[in-house]
């Protein structure tokens, strides 16, 4: 029995990145031998075991054979005769196909039959064998690695293979849950724009997210968007969301905020009147198709509908500010509203030459929210009820009290 550390743990250690998880492959063993040593079987599709003490995963060396379209049609073969090189050959990228003997450190005990160390130095993402083309998830994984690993490019032959996979319809077999899983991880990478650029170059973005893909080449008014191209702007917004360390829901909201610009009639460009509602409508379709979590879809919907008003809110009076807060449901969900404002800041700063610009709308609207929240609604409701007010009349009195509070709190806030 021989045990090797494999995959991301070896790659990240060689790159000098923190290593959080370890995966192990066991060569020359049977499931019975591992269980006799106290390993706990957990694999359903192939033999994976948990170490009796560390609980880390140990998988028997195996090979895979494609049996059907998509990423689930694989036949797994694992027995003591499968070599380490055969196991590494089934992996996606050369940088993930490096093994290290158990107990070794640094560059000791490395097994690298496919040139992974070479590609780490050259900062290249390259497929191991043509079996890469059998699993469409690998396109998503490679794009995610491009977003995570700074400065890495895709080998030309690997890009050509991915384009062939797209043309052959492999990407169409991906299930929603797996697409969302990889998309979410890519959005949380240090440079999420790279994921979408890679997907777009190989043609997968047009299949998976046509609403996003069609944004490239759509012009915007240069006085507001010096970068002009809507797709370029979107990538800048996503990278700004990473720079500001936004959570996933906020980054997804950034992704969907301008979808409607891709459907603006050509005769009105570069203006995009009403794109906010079109964005919200398209976003609902994306969320249904990818089964996006509720937290992400709700935040994204608010940002899509209201980001234009939030950008313009510096000129709003107190009444308009309170109406904006109410439409965003900010009084009931102040934490979500804070993330809405963060997404809008990413949008405002995700523009050529404006990356370091302040975004005064954010502190002003948070101050307006604090003022509106200071109104003791129970007291006003009781007073209104004592005066004979009912239903909408009570709500109107509360609304007016909030407007007055905002007008008093903000120097530029006017009550009418």
N, C-alpha and C positions, 0 to 999 in steps of 0.2 A: 504494500500500500504506500503510495506517494501522495503528499498533500501540497497544494500550491495555492497561494493567494493570487487572485485573478481580477481582471476588469478594472473598474474605476478606482479601486484602492491603490493598485499599482500605478496607474496613470497619474493620479493626483499626487502621489508621493514623489514621482519623478519630476512633476511640474513644480514641486514645492508648495502645493496647496494642502489645506487641512484634509485629513482623512477621517471621515466619520463612521463609515461602515466598511466591513470587510466581507468579501465573498470568497469562497474556497472551492476548489475542485479536487476531487479525490480520484486518483488513477490506480487501476489494478485492484479494486475492491468490489465486493458484492453488497447488496443491501443487508443481507444477514450478518456480514462481518461488522458493518457499522452499528447495527442494532445491538449486537453482542457487546460492543464497547460503550453502550449507553446513549448513542445518538437516537434522536426522536424523528421518525419519518413525518414529513409534512407535505411533500409534493404530490399533487394529483396527476399532473400530466407527465412528469418525469421524476426520477428519484432524487429528492432533496431532503436533507436531514438537518436538525438543529443540534449543535454541539451541547453535550450534557451540562457544561458549566457556563460557557460564554453565550450560548443561545444564538451564535452566528450560524449562517447557512453554509452547509457543505453539500455540494452536488456531485454525484458520480459523473465522471467524464462520459460524454455522450455525443452522438451525431444526430443530425436531423435531415429528413428528406421531405420535400414538398409533395403534398398529395392533393391539394385543392387550392382554388383561388382565395386570396385574402391572407390573413396572418394566423388563422387558426388551423389551416389545413397542413399539418406537419405530422410525420411519423417519427417518433423518438426511439433511438436505439442506444441503450447503455449496457455495457458489460465490462468485465475486467480487461478485455482485449482492446478497448478503445484507448488510443494514445492521447497524450496531452496535446500534441500538434493537431490531431483530428478534432479535439474539443475546441481548441483555439480557432480552427478554421471556420467554425460555424458562427463566429462572432461578427459583429457588424463592421467595426473600424479597426484598422491596424493599431491605433493607440489604445484600443480596448482589448487587444489580443496579445497582451504581454502577461506572462505569469512569473511568479517568484516563489522559490521554494520556501516552505514554512520555516520560520525562524531566521531567515536571511533578512538583512537590512541594506539600505543604500542601493548600490548597483550589484550587490552580490546575489548569486543564485537566480539571475534573470533568464527566462526562456522567451525568446523573441523571434520566432521563425518567419514573421511576416513584415518585419521592418518597422515596428511601432515606435521604437526609440528614434529612428531616423526621421519619422514623420512628426514626432513631438518636437524635435529640434527645428525642423523646417516649418512647423505650425501648419500642417496639412491634415485635412480630414479625408482619408482614403479608405475605400472598402477593402476587405480582406480577400474575398473571392467573389465570383459572380453569383454565389448563393445569396448575397446581399439583395439581389433583385427578386428573391422569393418572398420577402416580407415587407409590405408597404409601411409598416410602423417604423422601419429603419429610416425612411425619408424624414419622418417627423423627428426621430431621435437625432439624426445628423444635423438637422436645422436647429434643434435645441442646443446641441453642442456648439454650433457656430455662435449662438447667442451667449453661451456661457464662457467659452474659451476665447479670450481676447486675442485678436489678430490671426485666428485660424482661418484658412481659406479651404475651399473644396477642390480636390484634385479634378482636373478636367475629365478624366475617364470615369470618375464617380458621378460627376454631374451628368455626363452622357448616359450613364446607366439609369440614373433617376428619371431623366426625361423619357427614356424608353419605358420605364415602369409606369409612368403617368399615361403615356400614349397607349400602353397595353391594357389600361383599365384597372391595374392593381390597386391604385389609390381609392377607387370607387368602392372597394370591398371593405374599407375601414369602418368600424362601428363608432357611433357617436361618443361613447364613453372613453374610448382610447384616444380619439382625436382631442377631446377636451382635456384629458389628463396631460398629454404632451404639450398642448397649447398653453395650459396653465403654467406648466413648469418652464416653458420658454418665456412666457410673459414675466416670470419672476427672475429671469437671468439678468446679469449686469447690462447686457446690451440687447434687449428684445428685438430691436429692428432687424438684426441679422437673421433671426429665425424667419421672418416674413420675406426678407430679401432672397434668401435661399429657396424657400418654398415658391416664390414667384418665378425665380429663374428657371426652376425645373418644371414649372407648369402646375405644380400641385396646389398652389394657392387658388388658382381659378376653379379647381374642382372642389376644394374644401371650403373656401370662403370667397366666393365670387363677389360678394358685396364689398369686400376689402380690395380684392384684386383690381376691380374696375376704377379705383380711385386714382391710379397712376395716369398721368397725362391729362387729368381734369384741372383746368386753370382756376385760380382764385384771384381776387383783386389784390394787386401788388402793394397797395397802400396799407393793407392789413396783413398780407402774407408775402413778404419779400421773397420767400422761397417759391412762390407761385403754385407749383405742382402739389395737388392735394395728397397724393401718395407720399411724396417726400415730407410734407408737413406731418402726416400721420406717424411716420417713422421717427421724426424728431420729437413728437409728443410722447411716444412710447419710451424713448431713451430718456427723456426728461422725467418720466414717472419712475424710472429706475434710479436716476440721479437723486430724486427726492425721496427714495426708499418707500414708495407707495405700496400699500398692500395689494393683494391680487384683485379684489373687487374694483379698486380704483383703477388699476392698470387695464382691466377688461373694459371699464367704462371709457377710458381713453381710446381703446381700440375701436369702440363702436360709435363714438360721438359724432363723426362726420360722414357716416355711411350714405346719408341722403344726398350728398354732393355728387355721388356717382350716378344719380338719376336726374340731375338737373338738365332740363332741355337745352340743347346746344345753342338755340337762338337767344338765350338770356345770359349765357356765360360772359364774363367770369363772375357774375352775381349768382347768389344761391338763395334766393328768397324762398322761405318755407322749408329749408333743408332740415330743420330740427325735427319737425313732425315726420318727415320722410325717413330720417335716421332712426327715430323711435320705432317706426313701423317695420323697417328692415331688420332692426335689432331684435325685435320679437321673433321674427322668423329664424334668425341665427340661433337664438337661445333655445327655441323649440327643437331645432334640428340637432344641435350639439348637446342638448339636455344640460344646459348651464345651470349651476346652483342658483337658488332663489336669491340669495344675498347679492350675488354678482349681477343678476339680471335686473333686480329692482334698482340698484344704484346706477347701473348703466342707463336705464330708462330715464331717470331723473336728469342725468347729465346730458343725454341726447336731446331731451325736450327743452331744457332750461339753460344750457351753457351760454347761448347768445344773450339771454336776459341777464345772466350773472355778469358777463363781461360788460354789459352796458349799465349795470346797477349803480355805478358811481354817480350817475345823474338822476337817480330815482329819488323821489321824495319819500317821506315816512310811510304814506299809504301804499305806495307802489312796493316799497320794501317789504311791508307786512304781507301784501298779497303774494309776493314772490316766496316768502318764507312758508306761507300756507300751501302754495302749490307744491313746494318741495317737501311738505310734511315735516318741516324742520323742527317744529315745536314738539312733535311727538317723537321724532327720531333725530335728535341733535348730533349724535355721533356719526350717523350716516351723512348728515348734511355737511359735517366737517370734511368727510371724504369726497363729497360732491365738489366742494370748493377746492380741494387739493387737485382733483381731476381737471377742473377749470384752470387752475394755475399752470398745470402741465400743458394744457392747450395753449394758453397765452404765451408761455415761455418757449414752447416748441416751435419757434419761428426763427428764421434766419436773422441773426443779429440781435435777437431779443432774449437770448438764453439767460442772461444775467439781470434782466429787468425785474423791478419789483411788481407785485400784484396786489395793489391796495384794496381791491374788491374783497379779498379774503378776510382781512382783519375787520373791514367795515361791516361786512355781512355777519360776521361772528359777533360783533358788538351789537348790531341790530337784533340778532337772535337773543342775546343775553338780556337786552332791554325788554323785548317782548315776553321773555320767560319770567321776568320780574313781576309781571302783572298777576295778582292773586285772583285767579278766575273764580274760585269758589265764592269769594266775598261778593264779587260783581254779580254772579249768577243769583245769589241769594237776594241781593238788593233789587235786582231786576224782577225776580219772582214776587217779592213783596209789593212791588209796584204794579203787578199784574201782567208783566211781560211773560211771554211763552215762546218756546221753540226757537225759530229763527230770530226773533226779537232779542232774546238773550244772547245768542251768538253774535249779533250785530253790536251789542253793547260791549262784549268782550273784545271784539275786533277793534272798536274805536278806542278802547282803553290801551290796547297794544300799540296802535298808531300813535297815540299821545305819548306813550312811554318811549317809543323809538324816536319821535320828534324831539323829545326832551334830552335824550341821551346823545344824539348825533348833532354836531354843530350845523351841518348842512341839511339835516332832516326837517322837512316841512310837513305840517299836518294835513294840508289840503292837496 
